[in-house]
Amino acid sequence: MRRIREPRFLRSDGKPNFTTRIYEAELELDKVMNHRVETIPLKSAIGDLVKKMSETGYRRLPVVGGDNVLAGIVAATDVVNYFGGGSLNMIVKERHKMNIFKAYNERVERIMTSPAVHAELHEKLRDVVEKMYRYNVGGLPVTYQGKVVGFISEKDVVAYLQDSLEGRVSDHMSEDLAGISYADSLLEAMKRMIDTGYRRLIVYSGDKPVGVVSAMDVVRYLASDKPFQRAVNGRLEEALDVQVSEVATPEIITISGDATLKEAFDAMSRNGVGMLLVRSQEKIVGVITERDLLNSLALVRG
């Protein structure tokens, strides 16, 4: 997307505006954010939403009204919540009586968060990261005069500052391993994601990790033909009556606790993931995520 420059220097009458906060200042977010932002129209069906998320790989989409004005934001976890994981599922139960076709045809605006936490184009990177922490979100739409012009994520920030990554994985990982059995139902996994606040669960066979199921795995399943093939009576319960193992990503990507944070970021980027399992002598001892890498940079101070 072309950089927006003229409004930084000129008023509507074409004269210099010496009072603007960003007069002749480099737009910091312009260097960090993703300009190829994907959005979803306000009146779109949730079925269209899951397809767009699945096709683009983006788990957070700004919801826009006319002229690309930001109206809200919807995340993969909202989709999980709506289809069976949490309180949004009451819409399906009460409004649509668990009919899968009606559930997919519901409008995105019913499950979006509005107003959306967002970043203004002129904001400092430090302030934007603080906002991510304050609202516990992994990314924010960036707006200029109310219109969406980009998106900035934890990954974007870490990539921009990766040369400053210091330390070992073992010093910044989390030992909290949220998991689920490969034989549990997809519905149980969805509920656990919402109840625990973890959008990724390690899939176990006994004590052995055999995969990872994420909110985006759920989205990809919902975007496929499989739910409708299973829902022979048009019931959403039928579509979700599937084992976790059939939806999860059957791949475990690990890294040694002795590895550097830069090596961890490189491994995440190379594999297109936001989390790695941490091993010590072939035993899984924790996880490290993009948020952990961001924490290590100590951008947010009191």
N, C-alpha and C positions, 0 to 999 in steps of 0.2 A: 504494500500500500504506500502511496506517495506521502512523504512527510508533510505535515501541515505547518507551514511557516508564516504565511502572510499575516494571520491574526495576531501573531506575537508582536508585530511592529506597527500595525496600522489600525486606526479607528475606522468607523464606517465612512467618515468623510475623507479617508485617504491620508490623514496626517499622522505623524508619529505619536504613539501613545507612551509617554515616558513614565506613566504610573503603573503599568502592568507589572505583575510580580515576576514575569518571565521574560522581560525585555532583554533582548540580546543574550539570553541564557540558553545553553544547550539543554534540550529536553532529554533528561536522563532516561526516562522510561522508553523513549523512542529507540534507544540503543539496546534495550533489554527485552522488551515485549515481543510477542509474536504478532506480526502484522497480518498474517493470513488467518484471521479470526473466523471461526464458523459460528453462525447464529441460527436460531430457530424462530419462525414467526409466532406471534402470540396465539393465533387461532389454529395452529397446527394440531393434528391429532397426536396422541401419545404413541401410536403405532409408527407415525412418521419420525417421531423423536428417537425411538430406539433404533430405527434403521439408520438415521443420520449419525448417531453416536457410534454404532457398530461400523459404519463405513469410514468415518473419519478417525476413529480411535480417541476422540475427545470425550472425557467423562464429565466435563462441565461446559454447558452451552448457554451463552447469553440469550435471553428471550427478548425479541424486539417487536415494537409496534411499527407504525408507519414511519417512513424516512429513516429507518434503522435506529430509532430512539430506544434506549434501554428501558425495558419494562420489568425485567426480573431475571432470575437465573435458575437453571434446573440442572441437577447433578445426577450421576448414575445412582447414587444412594437414594435419591428421591424416587427413581424408578423402582428400585428394590423395595422401598417403603410402600409405594403405591400397590404393587402387584402382590404383596403378601407379607412384607417384613414388619410393618408398623402401623401407625395411626392413620396414614393416608389410605390404607386398605379399606377403611370404612366407606370411602367413596365407592369402591367396587362392590362391597357387600350391600350397602343400603341403596345406592343410586342405581347400580347395574345388576344387582342380584347375582353376582359372580358370573355373569355372561361374558365370555372372553371377547366377543366381537364388540360389545358395547364398551368394555374396558379399554380396548385398544383405540376406540373412536373418541374417547374422552379428550377434551382439549388440554394442551400443555399448561395453560394458565391456571388450571385447577390444582396443579402440583408444584408449580414454580414457587420460589421464594421472592417476595416483592415487599418493599423495595430491595433491590439487589445491592449488596455490599460491592463497591466498585472503586476503581482508582481514576482520578482525573489525570489527564495527560501531563499536566504541569507538575504533579506531585514528585517529591523526592523518593528515590528507591527505598531509603531507610523507613520513611513513613508508610510506604506501601507494605513492606515486610511486617512492620508493626501491626498493620491492619489485618494481615493474614493471621498473625498470632492471636490478636484480640478476638477475631470472629471464628477462629479455628477452621479456616478454609485453605485449600491448596492452590487457589488461583483466583484472580479477579479480572473481570472485564475492564478495559481501559476506555474512558469516554472523553470526547471533546464536544462541548456544548450539548451534552445529553446524548450524543450519538456514539455508537460503539466503533472504535477505531483500532482496537487491538485486544490482546489478552496476555496477562502476565502470570506465570505459574512458579511454584517453588523450583521446578526444574530449570526454568529460564534464568532465575536468579543465581542458582548454583552454577549453571553453565557460564554465566557472565563473570562470576567471581571464583571460578574453579582453581585458579592459580594461588588463591589464598587458603585453600583447603590444607589443613595440617592435622596430624595426629593419626592414631590407629583406629581401626574399626572397633576393636574390643572396648575402647574407651568411650565410644559414642553410641553403641548399639543398645537395643532394648532387649531385656530378657523375657518379656511378656509374649509368649507364643500362643496366640489365639488360634484354635484349631477345631476341626470337625472330622468325623469319620467318613471315609469314602462311600460307605453304605447308607449314610443318612440322606434324607430327602433334600431336594433343592429348597423347598419351602423352609425347612429347619435351618438351612444355611442362611437364607435371607433374613429370617427372624434373628439369628445370632448376630449378623452384621449390624442390624439396627439396634439391638439390645446392648451390644458391646461397644458400638461406635467404630469398629474395625471394618474397613471395606475390603480387606483381604483376610482370608482364613487359610491356614495350612491344612491340607488334607492328609489324614493319616490312615494307614492300614496297620492296625495295632499300634505299636510305638514308632513305626517307620513313616517318615514324611514321603508321600508319593505324588504330591502336586500342590497347587495353590488354586483356590477359587476366589475370585474377586467380584466386585460389583459390576465391572465391565464384562466378566464372563457371563454373568446373569443377563446383562443387556444384550450380548451377542446371541445368547440362546433365545431370548424373547424376540429378537429381530429375525430369527430364522423361521423356516416353515414348521419346525418340530412342534412348537406349542399347539398349532392348529391341527396337526396330524394326531396328536394325543387327545385333544379335546373333542372326542367323537360326539359328545352330547352338548358341545358348546360351553362347557364349564371350565372355568379357570383352574379349579382344583385338579382337573385331569391333566392340564398342561404342566403343572408343577409337580406332578407325581412322578418324579424322575430322580435317580440317585445323583448325588453330588459328583461322583466319578465321571458321569456322562457330560458334565458341564465344565468341570474344572480344567485348568491347563495342566497336563500331565508332565510337568517339567519342573525340576527343582534347580534353581540357580544359586550356588553357594559361593561364599568367599571366606577366606581365612580371617580369623580375628586379628592376626598379625599384619594383615594388609593395610595399606595406607588409605585414607579417605579419598584421595585422588584416584587410586586404583578401584575403589568401590564405585565412584562416579563413572569412571570409564566402563566398568562392567555393566552398570545400569544402562548407560547410553548404548553400548554395543548390543545389548540384548533387548532393548526397548522396554525395560521394566522400571518400576519405581521402588522395588524392594528386593533385598537379597537376604537369604538365610545365612547366618554366620556359623561356621563350623570350627570346632577345636578337637583335633585328633579324631576326625570322622564323626564326631557327635555334634548335633545341632544345638547350639547354646543361646541363640538369639536371632534377632533380625535387625537390619539397618535399612532405613528408608531415606527418601529425598528430604523429608522433614528433619531427620537426624543430621544430615549433611548441612542443611540450612542452620540448624541449631549450633553446629560446630563453628560456624562463621561468626557467631556472637554479634549479629547485626543489631539485635534488639537489646538495648540497655535501658536501665531505669531513667 
